[in-house]
Amino acid sequence: MNYPETTRGQIVDEHFGVSIPDPYRWLEKDIRREPEVALWVDAQNSLSAPYLANLPGRAVFRERLTALYDHERLSTPEKRGERYFFVRNSGLDPQSILTVREGTNGADRVVIDPNEWSEDGTTALAEWSPSEDGTHLAFAIQEDGADWRTIRVLDVESGTILEDEIRWARFTNIGWVKDGSGFFYSRNPQPAEDASFETPVTDHSVYFHTLGTPQSEDRVVHAPQTGIPAIQTVETTPDGRYAVIYSSALQGGNALSVVDLGSPEWTVRSVVGTFESLWTLAGNIGSKLFLVTQDGAQRGRLVTVDLAEPEPAFVEIIAEREDAVLRVATLVGDRLVAAYTIDARTEVERFRLDGTPDGAVELPGIGSAGAFHGRPGDDEAFFVFTSHDAPTSIYRYDVATNTRSIWAEPDAKVELDNIRVDQHFYASKDGTRVPIFVVRRADLTGPAPTMLTAYGGFGIPMVPFYSPDAMAWVEQGGVYAVANIRGGGEYGKAWHEGGRGRHKQNSYDDFIAAAEFLKGEGITAPDGLAIHGESNGGLLVGAVVNQRPDLFAAALPGVGVMDMLRFEHFTGGPLWAQEFGSPTVEADFRNIMAYSPLHNISGNEPYPAILATTADTDDRVVPSHSFKYVATLQAADIGERPHILRVETSAGHGTGKSIERVIDEMADKWAFAAHWTGLTVK
């Protein structure tokens, strides 16, 4: 394959006595302002687009993915007053539509249709929150997939958009005060002109906006100087008494502060002052907060703290379990509903408010249940359930009777009776037991081309969920496998720590061991294994390809963190130092250099076929990570298989992308992987 010519620069950096060339530093420039970078990207797309379009099976995958996505999808409703607010997509709407239902059995009405905002579907509805009485709705607008948000306010009854406009919101929630006079949100300072793409996530703060006033008058509520980069998010309690502020440095824990909204001073009171452990609010009754935490319990416990006491103390009411991770709890009706993860699947238990066990909540099957959306004193709540072979459904839960009923069930276009899901366990390099889900057709026997994925970072668990993308691969006779590697949160804090920082190599060892397991058990064909992952998962794919290129036939790193020496220079990169370590610290540098995808590409043996994907306006993992990685691959002597780049335009890290673009990208990726793993597409 004849790759586009890429100019090599002469930059060499010194790191603790080590000279490291960076010949493609010029590719870090903003594609929207640097013609040289734009021309290079055009050349890469001009190579990859026709190659992908002409792959056998590409048209079949696109047709089948279109059918698999073409079913109604709803979010969990939020009840405010007598109104139920939820997001709906009829199937192939470019963007999902915000809908309100008037009363339990009332008519549905479109409140916001973002498909009217842009002709190409690149403007999306992001975060949204109705006021407590359901009369107003604050909603965030996302342009071109960026992390920046503009917040507007809607009068729900009339459909009128108010003059209020909040700019430069980022990584934000929206929390209304009880009387609906305004809301809390999070933002960064306004960036310099034309510099929003590169602007780092610093000085992130919580503000309050009063309806009918200009943003310039918004009140700064919480702007802490933490010494390390941190994100501030806020929620308000249903009774309107407190604003609860989470401060996170993305290291698996968070500080916690509260504001007593009954006090005119709105003094921010620290409840937890360190970032070491996870703390999340389950609910409150008056001045008593119910909190889920991993402090003193790596698998989680539930404590209370009464802020009215002279010296508030944490009191444990639900102890840590040895066999399960307490993921989330919610105070609904007069019960605490707690969702536990056991070997990556969900079980839900009920408790009285003093922590006394009160039975289990029966789920529809083995899979994942999301947080219960309900309010203290209201017996009605809603939750989502999904699994690898169960399309996402919404259930209504009756707290008084401990029963559930279907609220919204999709009509997925797939023969689920012919889908088989097995959970296996395998030993990693150091003997650690790691779970892996294997999804395939029930009639499939013998080794088959396999798509393996994982994430393994930031304490985020890979729980079972229904994926039209996975179904499209499995229907063709392929195997889809999900490994629950260290670095995630499947087994609590220790599982995250085991794949974090200077232990990051454990994540890669776990993933390599998953590949060896699939081949050793005869699940995967000898040269039939493809791997994919996005963001931290893209880093994972890039790292393991360098370490064991012999294992893989194809690799699909998406929006990956590939340059581990430069990630701190862009947008949210400084936050990731808590996960990866900082290349400015010698011990961290030497650890990072051992696996950085960009810096460990070797010509010792042939590489798998590689299709790297990114987007031109990704301001979370900036696209130069993938640009420099692919330029280095194409310049290396690593075999005859293609190493190409696909760059989406007017798109970001993933959220906000239209359904059509999602389908097009997946058709390209699956056709590429099918071709190089030997999957016959019919």
C-alpha positions in Angstrom: 0.0 0.0 0.0 1.3 3.4 -1.0 0.9 5.7 2.0 0.8 9.5 1.8 4.1 11.2 2.3 4.5 12.6 5.8 7.1 15.3 6.5 9.6 14.4 9.3 10.7 17.2 11.6 13.9 17.4 13.6 12.5 17.8 17.1 14.2 15.8 19.8 13.2 16.0 23.5 15.3 15.1 26.5 13.6 13.1 29.3 15.8 12.2 32.2 18.9 11.7 30.1 17.0 9.9 27.3 16.8 11.6 23.8 13.4 11.0 22.2 12.7 12.2 18.6 9.3 13.6 17.9 9.4 14.0 14.1 5.6 14.5 13.7 5.2 17.2 16.3 3.7 19.4 13.6 0.7 17.1 13.4 -0.4 18.4 16.9 -1.5 21.7 15.3 -5.3 22.4 15.0 -6.6 20.9 11.8 -9.1 23.7 11.5 -6.4 26.4 11.4 -3.4 24.7 9.9 -3.7 23.9 6.2 -0.7 21.6 6.2 -2.4 19.3 8.8 -5.7 19.5 6.9 -4.0 18.4 3.7 -2.4 15.5 5.5 -5.7 14.3 6.9 -7.4 14.7 3.5 -4.6 12.5 2.0 -5.1 9.9 4.7 -8.9 9.8 4.2 -8.4 9.7 0.5 -6.4 6.5 1.0 -8.7 4.8 3.6 -12.1 5.8 2.3 -12.0 3.9 -1.0 -10.1 1.0 0.5 -12.8 0.6 3.2 -15.7 1.2 0.8 -14.6 -1.6 -1.5 -14.0 -4.2 1.2 -16.2 -7.3 0.7 -19.0 -7.3 3.2 -19.0 -3.6 3.9 -22.4 -3.1 2.3 -23.8 -6.1 4.1 -22.6 -4.8 7.5 -24.0 -1.4 6.8 -27.4 -2.8 5.8 -27.6 -5.0 8.8 -26.3 -2.4 11.3 -29.0 0.0 9.9 -31.7 -2.7 10.7 -30.3 -3.5 14.1 -30.3 0.2 15.1 -33.8 0.7 13.7 -35.8 0.2 16.8 -37.2 2.6 19.4 -34.8 3.5 22.3 -35.9 5.4 25.4 -34.0 6.7 28.4 -35.0 6.3 32.0 -37.7 8.9 32.7 -37.3 11.7 35.2 -40.5 12.5 37.0 -41.0 16.1 38.0 -44.4 17.2 39.3 -46.8 15.1 37.2 -44.6 15.1 34.1 -42.3 12.4 32.9 -39.3 13.6 30.9 -37.2 11.2 28.8 -35.2 11.0 25.6 -36.5 8.9 22.7 -35.1 7.8 19.3 -37.5 6.2 17.0 -34.7 4.2 15.5 -32.7 6.1 12.9 -33.3 9.6 14.0 -29.9 11.4 13.6 -30.2 12.7 17.2 -32.5 11.6 20.0 -35.5 13.7 20.9 -36.5 15.0 24.4 -40.1 14.1 25.2 -42.5 14.8 28.0 -45.5 12.6 29.0 -48.3 14.4 30.8 -49.2 12.1 33.7 -48.9 8.4 34.0 -51.0 7.5 31.0 -51.0 10.8 29.2 -50.0 11.7 25.7 -46.3 12.2 24.8 -45.2 15.5 23.4 -41.9 16.5 21.8 -40.2 19.1 23.9 -36.8 19.5 22.1 -35.9 18.1 18.7 -32.2 18.6 18.1 -32.6 17.3 14.5 -33.9 20.8 13.7 -30.7 22.4 14.8 -28.4 21.3 12.0 -28.7 19.8 8.5 -26.0 17.3 8.9 -26.9 16.0 12.4 -23.7 17.4 14.1 -25.6 19.4 16.8 -26.8 17.3 19.7 -28.8 17.5 22.9 -26.4 16.8 25.8 -27.2 17.2 29.5 -30.7 18.2 30.5 -32.6 18.7 33.7 -36.3 19.7 34.5 -37.1 22.0 37.4 -38.6 20.4 40.4 -42.2 21.3 39.4 -41.6 20.4 35.7 -42.4 23.9 34.4 -38.9 24.6 33.1 -36.1 22.6 31.5 -32.4 23.5 31.3 -30.7 21.8 28.4 -27.1 21.7 27.0 -26.3 21.9 23.3 -23.2 20.1 22.0 -21.6 21.2 18.7 -19.6 18.8 16.5 -19.0 16.4 19.4 -17.0 18.8 21.5 -17.0 18.8 25.3 -18.0 22.4 25.5 -21.7 23.1 26.1 -24.1 26.0 25.7 -27.0 25.8 28.2 -30.5 27.2 27.3 -33.8 27.2 29.2 -37.2 26.2 27.9 -40.7 27.0 29.2 -42.1 23.5 29.0 -45.8 24.5 28.7 -45.4 27.0 25.9 -42.3 25.6 24.3 -40.6 29.0 24.4 -36.9 29.2 24.7 -36.0 31.9 27.2 -33.3 34.5 26.6 -31.0 32.9 29.2 -27.8 31.6 27.6 -24.9 30.0 29.4 -21.6 29.5 27.5 -18.4 27.6 28.3 -20.0 24.9 30.4 -17.9 21.7 30.4 -18.2 18.4 32.2 -21.4 19.7 33.8 -24.5 18.5 35.5 -27.5 20.8 36.0 -29.0 21.1 39.4 -32.2 23.3 40.0 -33.1 24.9 43.3 -36.4 23.9 44.7 -38.4 27.0 43.7 -37.2 26.9 40.1 -35.6 30.3 40.3 -32.3 29.1 38.8 -29.8 26.2 38.6 -26.2 25.2 39.3 -23.8 24.2 36.6 -20.0 23.8 36.0 -17.8 25.6 33.6 -14.3 26.7 32.7 -13.2 30.3 32.2 -13.9 31.6 28.7 -10.9 30.6 26.5 -8.9 32.9 24.4 -10.4 33.6 21.0 -10.1 30.7 18.6 -8.4 28.6 21.3 -11.2 26.6 22.7 -10.0 23.4 21.0 -6.8 23.3 22.9 -7.9 24.9 26.2 -7.0 22.7 29.2 -9.5 21.7 31.8 -8.2 24.1 34.5 -10.1 26.3 37.0 -13.2 24.2 36.7 -15.8 25.7 39.0 -19.5 25.6 40.0 -21.7 28.5 39.3 -25.3 29.4 39.9 -27.5 31.1 37.3 -30.7 33.0 38.2 -33.3 32.9 35.5 -33.8 36.1 33.6 -30.3 37.4 34.3 -27.2 37.6 32.1 -24.4 35.0 32.6 -22.1 37.8 33.7 -24.1 38.0 36.9 -23.8 34.3 37.7 -22.6 33.5 41.2 -19.4 31.6 41.7 -20.3 28.9 44.3 -17.2 26.7 44.4 -13.8 27.4 42.8 -11.4 25.4 44.9 -7.6 25.6 44.5 -6.8 21.9 44.8 -3.2 21.9 43.7 -4.0 19.3 41.0 -6.4 19.5 38.1 -9.9 18.6 39.2 -13.5 18.5 37.8 -16.4 20.0 39.9 -19.9 18.6 39.4 -23.0 19.4 41.3 -26.4 18.0 42.1 -29.3 19.2 44.3 -31.2 17.0 46.7 -34.8 16.3 45.8 -36.0 18.2 48.9 -34.1 21.3 47.8 -32.1 21.5 51.0 -28.6 20.9 49.7 -26.4 21.3 46.7 -23.9 18.4 46.8 -20.5 19.1 45.0 -18.2 16.3 43.8 -14.5 17.2 43.2 -12.7 14.6 41.1 -9.2 14.3 40.0 -10.0 11.1 38.0 -8.0 8.9 40.4 -10.9 6.7 41.4 -12.0 8.9 44.3 -13.5 12.3 45.0 -13.8 15.0 47.6 -17.4 15.9 48.7 -18.8 19.3 49.8 -22.3 20.5 50.5 -24.1 23.9 50.4 -27.0 24.5 52.7 -29.4 26.2 50.4 -31.5 27.4 53.3 -28.7 29.7 54.4 -28.3 33.0 52.5 -24.5 32.8 52.6 -24.4 29.5 50.7 -21.2 28.6 52.5 -19.5 25.6 50.9 -18.9 23.0 53.7 -16.4 20.2 53.2 -17.6 16.8 54.1 -14.7 14.8 52.6 -11.6 16.7 51.9 -9.4 14.1 50.0 -9.6 12.4 46.6 -8.6 9.0 47.9 -12.0 7.2 47.9 -15.2 7.2 46.1 -18.2 9.0 47.7 -21.6 9.3 46.0 -25.0 10.5 47.4 -27.8 7.9 47.7 -30.2 10.5 49.1 -31.0 12.5 52.2 -33.7 12.8 54.9 -33.5 16.3 56.3 -29.9 16.9 57.5 -28.9 13.2 57.2 -27.0 12.2 54.1 -26.9 8.6 52.9 -23.6 8.0 51.1 -22.0 5.1 49.2 -18.2 5.1 49.7 -15.1 2.9 49.2 -13.4 4.6 52.2 -12.5 1.8 54.5 -14.2 -0.7 52.1 -12.7 -1.3 48.8 -15.9 -3.0 47.5 -18.1 -0.3 48.9 -20.4 0.3 52.0 -23.1 2.7 52.8 -22.8 5.3 55.6 -24.8 8.2 57.0 -23.7 11.5 58.3 -25.9 14.1 60.0 -24.9 17.6 59.1 -26.9 19.1 62.0 -24.6 17.5 64.6 -21.9 19.7 66.1 -19.3 17.2 65.0 -20.8 15.1 62.2 -19.5 11.5 62.0 -19.9 8.8 59.5 -22.0 5.9 60.7 -22.0 2.6 58.8 -25.4 1.1 58.1 -24.6 -1.3 55.3 -21.3 -3.1 55.6 -19.0 -4.1 52.8 -19.6 -7.5 51.2 -16.8 -9.8 50.3 -18.5 -11.2 47.2 -19.9 -8.1 45.6 -19.1 -4.4 44.8 -21.7 -1.8 45.9 -21.9 0.2 42.8 -24.7 2.7 43.5 -27.6 3.1 45.9 -30.7 5.3 45.8 -33.3 6.4 48.4 -36.7 5.8 46.8 -40.0 5.7 48.6 -39.0 4.7 52.1 -36.3 2.2 51.1 -32.7 2.2 50.0 -32.2 0.3 46.8 -28.6 -0.8 46.3 -27.1 -2.2 43.0 -24.2 -4.6 43.5 -21.8 -6.0 40.9 -20.9 -9.7 41.2 -18.4 -10.9 38.5 -19.5 -7.9 36.4 -23.3 -8.6 36.5 -25.8 -6.7 38.6 -27.9 -7.8 41.6 -30.1 -5.4 43.5 -30.9 -5.5 47.2 -33.4 -3.5 49.3 -32.8 -2.1 52.8 -34.7 -0.2 55.4 -33.4 3.2 56.2 -31.5 1.9 59.2 -29.6 -0.6 57.0 -31.8 -3.6 57.8 -31.9 -6.0 54.8 -35.4 -6.1 53.2 -35.1 -8.6 50.4 -33.9 -8.5 46.8 -35.3 -6.8 43.7 -35.8 -9.4 41.1 -34.3 -8.5 37.8 -35.4 -9.8 34.4 -32.2 -11.9 33.9 -28.5 -11.9 34.2 -27.2 -8.5 33.1 -26.8 -4.9 34.1 -29.3 -2.7 35.9 -28.7 1.1 36.1 -29.4 3.4 39.0 -33.0 3.6 40.2 -34.5 7.0 39.3 -37.0 7.9 42.0 -37.6 10.2 44.9 -37.9 9.8 48.7 -41.5 9.5 49.6 -42.6 8.4 46.1 -43.2 4.7 45.6 -42.6 5.0 41.9 -39.1 4.6 40.4 -37.6 3.6 37.1 -34.5 1.6 36.1 -32.8 0.3 32.9 -31.9 -3.3 32.3 -29.7 -4.7 29.6 -27.4 -7.5 28.8 -25.3 -8.9 25.9 -28.5 -10.7 24.7 -31.1 -8.4 26.1 -31.9 -5.1 24.4 -32.1 -2.1 26.7 -35.5 -2.0 28.4 -36.9 0.5 30.9 -38.8 -0.9 33.9 -41.1 0.8 36.4 -40.5 -0.2 40.0 -43.2 -0.1 42.7 -41.4 0.3 46.0 -44.4 -0.6 48.2 -45.0 -4.0 46.5 -41.4 -4.6 45.4 -42.6 -5.4 41.9 -41.5 -4.3 38.4 -43.3 -3.9 35.1 -42.2 -3.0 31.6 -42.3 0.7 30.8 -40.5 0.6 27.5 -39.3 -2.5 25.6 -37.6 -2.3 22.2 -38.5 -4.4 19.2 -34.9 -5.2 18.3 -34.5 -6.8 14.9 -32.5 -9.8 16.0 -33.1 -13.5 16.7 -32.1 -13.5 20.4 -33.0 -17.2 20.9 -30.0 -18.0 18.6 -27.6 -16.0 20.7 -25.5 -17.7 23.4 -23.6 -15.8 26.1 -21.1 -17.6 28.3 -18.9 -16.2 31.1 -15.5 -17.7 31.5 -12.6 -17.0 33.8 -8.9 -17.2 32.9 -5.5 -16.7 34.6 -3.5 -13.6 33.7 0.3 -13.5 33.6 0.6 -13.2 37.4 -2.2 -15.7 38.1 -5.0 -13.2 38.7 -8.4 -14.6 37.8 -10.1 -12.4 35.2 -13.6 -12.8 33.8 -14.5 -12.7 30.1 -17.9 -12.8 28.4 -18.1 -14.6 25.1 -21.1 -14.0 22.8 -21.8 -16.1 19.7 -24.5 -17.8 17.8 -25.9 -20.9 19.5 -25.4 -23.0 16.4 -21.7 -22.0 16.1 -19.2 -24.8 16.7 -15.5 -24.7 16.5 -13.1 -21.8 16.3 -14.4 -18.6 14.6 -13.1 -15.1 13.8 -13.4 -13.2 17.1 -13.6 -9.5 18.1 -12.2 -8.9 21.5 -12.6 -5.7 23.5 -11.9 -4.2 26.9 -11.3 -0.9 28.6 -9.3 -1.3 31.8 -9.0 2.2 33.1 -10.3 5.0 35.5 -12.2 2.4 37.6 -14.9 2.1 34.9 -16.4 -1.4 34.8 -17.3 -3.2 31.5 -20.7 -4.5 32.5 -22.9 -6.5 30.1 -25.0 -4.4 27.8 -26.8 -4.9 24.5 -24.9 -3.7 21.4 -26.2 -3.6 17.9 -22.6 -3.5 16.8 -21.8 -6.7 18.5 -24.9 -8.4 17.2 -23.9 -7.5 13.6 -20.6 -9.3 14.1 -22.1 -12.3 15.9 -24.9 -12.8 13.3 -22.3 -13.3 10.6 -20.8 -16.2 12.5 -18.2 -14.3 14.5 -17.5 -14.4 18.2 -17.7 -11.2 20.3 -15.7 -11.2 23.6 -15.5 -8.7 26.4 -12.6 -9.0 29.0 -13.0 -7.4 32.4 -9.4 -6.5 32.9 -7.7 -4.7 35.8 -7.8 -0.9 35.7 -11.6 -1.1 35.6 -13.9 -1.2 38.6 -15.4 -4.7 38.3 -14.1 -5.8 41.6 -13.9 -2.5 43.4 -11.0 -0.2 44.3 -8.3 -2.8 44.4 -9.2 -3.9 40.8 -8.7 -0.3 39.6 -5.5 0.1 41.5 -4.2 -3.1 40.1 -4.2 -1.6 36.6 -3.4 2.1 37.4 -0.3 4.1 37.4 2.9 2.0 37.7 0.7 -1.1 37.6 -0.7 -0.2 34.2 1.1 -3.1 32.6 -1.3 -5.5 34.4 -4.1 -4.2 32.2 -2.1 -5.2 29.1 -1.1 -8.5 30.6 -4.7 -9.3 31.3 -5.8 -8.4 27.8 -3.0 -10.5 26.2 -3.9 -13.4 28.5 -7.5 -13.0 27.2 -6.3 -13.4 23.6 -4.3 -16.4 24.5 -7.3 -17.9 26.4 -9.6 -17.5 23.4 -7.1 -19.2 21.2 -6.1 -21.9 23.7 -9.8 -22.9 24.3 -10.5 -23.2 20.6 -12.9 -20.3 20.6 -10.8 -18.2 18.1 -9.2 -19.3 14.9 -5.4 -19.2 14.8 -5.2 -16.1 12.7 -8.7 -14.9 13.4 -8.5 -12.5 16.3 -9.3 -8.8 16.0 -9.3 -6.3 18.9 -10.9 -3.0 19.4 -11.2 -0.3 22.1 -11.9 3.4 22.4 -10.1 6.2 24.3 -8.3 4.4 27.2 -9.3 1.3 25.3 -7.6 2.7 22.2 -4.4 3.1 24.3 -4.9 -0.6 25.4 -5.1 -1.8 21.8 -2.1 0.2 20.7 0.0 -1.0 23.6 -0.7 -4.7 23.2 -0.2 -4.7 19.5 3.3 -3.5 20.1 3.9 -6.1 22.8 2.4 -9.1 21.0 1.7 -8.4 17.3 1.8 -12.1 16.7 -1.5 -12.6 18.5 -3.7 -10.4 16.4 -4.9 -10.4 12.8 -6.5 -6.9 13.0 -6.6 -4.0 15.4 -9.0 -1.1 15.7 -7.8 1.5 18.1 -10.3 4.3 18.4 -9.7 7.9 19.7 -6.8 6.5 21.6 -4.2 8.1 23.9 -1.2 7.1 21.9 1.5 9.7 22.8 2.1 9.1 26.5 4.8 11.7 26.7 2.6 14.6 25.5 -0.9 13.9 26.8 -0.6 16.4 29.6 -0.2 19.3 27.1 -3.8 19.1 25.8 -7.3 19.8 27.1 -8.2 17.2 29.8 -4.7 15.5 29.7 -3.5 16.9 33.0 -6.3 15.1 34.7 -5.1 11.8 33.4 -1.8 12.0 35.3 -3.7 10.6 38.3 -4.4 7.4 36.2 -1.2 7.0 34.2 1.4 9.0 36.1 3.1 12.1 34.8 5.9 11.9 32.2 7.5 14.8 34.2 8.2 12.4 37.1 11.2 10.1 36.3 9.7 6.9 37.7 6.5 7.5 35.9 8.3 8.4 32.7 10.2 5.2 32.6 7.0 3.2 33.3 5.0 5.1 30.6 7.8 4.7 28.1 7.6 1.0 28.4 4.1 0.8 26.9 3.5 4.2 25.1 2.0 3.1 21.7 3.7 5.8 19.8 7.1 5.1 21.2 7.2 1.3 21.0 6.4 0.5 17.4 9.0 -2.1 16.4 9.9 -3.8 13.1 11.0 -7.1 14.8 7.9 -9.0 13.4 4.9 -8.2 11.1 2.1 -6.2 12.6 -1.6 -6.9 12.3 -3.8 -4.9 9.9 -4.6 -1.6 11.8 -7.4 0.8 11.2 -7.1 3.8 13.6 -10.1 6.0 14.0 -10.5 9.5 15.4 -12.3 12.8 14.7 -11.2 16.2 13.8 -12.9 18.1 16.7 -12.2 15.6 19.5 -11.2 17.9 22.3 -10.9 15.2 24.9 -8.3 13.0 23.3 -7.0 15.3 20.6 -6.7 13.7 17.2 -2.9 14.3 17.0 -2.5 11.2 19.2 -3.9 9.1 16.3 -2.2 11.3 13.6 1.3 10.8 15.0 0.7 7.1 15.8 -0.4 6.3 12.2 2.4 8.4 10.7 4.8 6.3 12.7 3.2 3.0 11.7 3.3 3.9 8.1 7.0 4.8 8.2 8.0 1.6 10.0 8.9 -1.7 8.5 6.2 -3.8 10.1 4.8 -6.0 7.4 2.5 -5.8 4.4 -0.8 -5.5 6.1 -2.4 -2.0 5.9 -2.0 0.5 8.6 -4.5 3.3 7.8 -6.4 6.2 9.4 -10.1 7.2 9.3 -10.8 10.7 10.4 -14.5 11.7 11.0 -15.2 15.4 10.3 -17.3 17.7 12.5 -17.2 15.0 15.3 -15.6 14.6 18.7 -14.8 11.8 21.2 -18.0 9.9 20.4 -21.0 11.5 22.1 -23.3 13.6 19.9 -22.5 11.7 16.7 -25.5 11.0 14.5 -26.8 7.5 14.0 -25.9 7.5 10.3 -22.3 8.4 11.1 -22.2 5.7 13.9 -23.4 3.1 11.4 -21.0 4.2 8.7 -18.0 4.0 11.0 -18.9 0.6 12.4 -19.5 -0.8 8.9 -16.0 0.3 7.9 -14.5 -1.2 11.1 -16.3 -4.5 10.9 -15.6 -5.0 7.2 -11.9 -4.3 7.8 -11.7 -6.7 10.7 -13.8 -9.4 8.9 -11.5 -9.2 5.8 -8.3 -9.7 7.9 -9.7 -12.4 10.3 -11.3 -14.4 7.6 -14.9 -13.9 8.6 -17.2 -14.7 5.7 -19.9 -12.0 5.4 -23.1 -13.0 3.6 
